Amino acid sequence: MIYPERFSNLPDYAFPRLRTLLDAHKPGGTPVAMTIGEPQHAQPDFVGEVIAANLDGFGKYPPNDGTPELLSAIAGWVRRRYGVTLDESRQIMALNGTREGLFNALIAICPEQKGGQRPVVLVPNPFYQVYAVAALAIEAEPVYVPATAATGFLPDYASLPKDVLDRVAVAYLCSPSNPQGAVASRDYLVELIRLAEAHDFVIFADECYSEIWRTAPPPGALQVAAEIGADPERVFVFHSLSKRSNLPGLRSGFVAGGPQGMARIKQLRNYAGAPLPLPLQRVAERAWADEAHVDASRALYQEKFRVADQVFAGIQGYQGPEGGFFLWLPVDDGEAAALKLWQETGVRVLPGAYLSREVMGDNPGKGYIRVAMVAPKDSMQQGLIRLRDCLYR
């Protein structure tokens, strides 16, 4: 059997690598899992009620793009949250998990060539792994751009050479960023959109953590694009109920953007997508229309931010996140730190290098560990104290 070469240089997925690193060793204490970003706050109390009331929907094929009611609920949320009015029938599509959208949208949008050359897809480094796999799947060239402390933990795409920028077809951006928790300001988004206009590329804004923030709601790419009068086809945004509503198992999100690009994304979905079952679309419809459960969950995360700030007060290099629910903690070597922490305390974290790509001999995640603050506050606090006392004292 001959397999395609384009995936041959892609590192193994982060969590199998973590199991290989840690599982041959006994934990040095009661295990505390702080690796996977799986929300553990209470899901909305209406979930079971809505599913039970719509069980007959499992006996029907669901509409590919989302029910009219779900699309209307999403459009209403975007209008309330960002002040942007979308044509719900032409500019929104429900997703079976946002990862599906981040992957398939690139297949639908990215051209086979840009200016007669192989197209470039810009990827922040560190990054959510689907960005790179999507680029490789369509044989585009992923260009990994450091998102480090020196750049505010966001990629400085404008620093790339003009010949590279002219080949860019799509640029991924995550804000609040995974893993660093950095928020792209309005000025940052304006500059990125202007850069995309100057070099004729499209922005894929992964905003899955947009509702978990410390002091103020992060601006959205669609919001800024509308404010500056950018072409609606310039920006596509991706949102999820996994983090916003503590419903990772619902596998529900949406993509929104210009009607021409959305038509291409929807056409691909007709052949290769997996629409959300009707009862689950009804849950999603209710979730997008309700903010009370989101406010309550955000308040819990804000308490966790304060706990982390207290635990790591005075630790050199510590920087609490502005959004999302990860800590990005500096260490000498992420793998060594994760192994030491597991063997001596039972706390399980992810080496930052597993979320990054080595470029010219440098992996920007090597000197970090990612810590998920998703466990109940008391358990999380104890895990952070163990971590601090093991690695920083």
Secondary structure as UniProt FT lines:
FT   HELIX           5..7
FT   TURN            8..9
FT   HELIX           14..22
FT   TURN            23..24
FT   STRAND          32..33
FT   TURN            45..46
FT   HELIX           47..53
FT   HELIX           55..59
FT   TURN            64..65
FT   HELIX           68..82
FT   TURN            88..90
FT   STRAND          92..95
FT   HELIX           98..109
FT   TURN            115..116
FT   STRAND          120..125
FT   HELIX           130..137
FT   TURN            138..139
FT   STRAND          141..146
FT   HELIX           149..151
FT   TURN            152..153
FT   HELIX           157..159
FT   HELIX           162..165
FT   TURN            166..167
FT   STRAND          168..174
FT   TURN            178..180
FT   HELIX           186..199
FT   STRAND          202..206
FT   TURN            208..211
FT   HELIX           221..227
FT   TURN            228..229
FT   HELIX           232..234
FT   STRAND          235..240
FT   HELIX           241..244
FT   HELIX           248..250
FT   STRAND          253..257
FT   HELIX           259..272
FT   HELIX           278..289
FT   HELIX           292..311
FT   TURN            312..314
FT   TURN            316..317
FT   STRAND          326..330
FT   HELIX           334..345
FT   STRAND          347..348
FT   STRAND          350..351
FT   HELIX           352..355
FT   TURN            360..361
FT   TURN            364..367
FT   STRAND          368..372
FT   HELIX           377..391
//
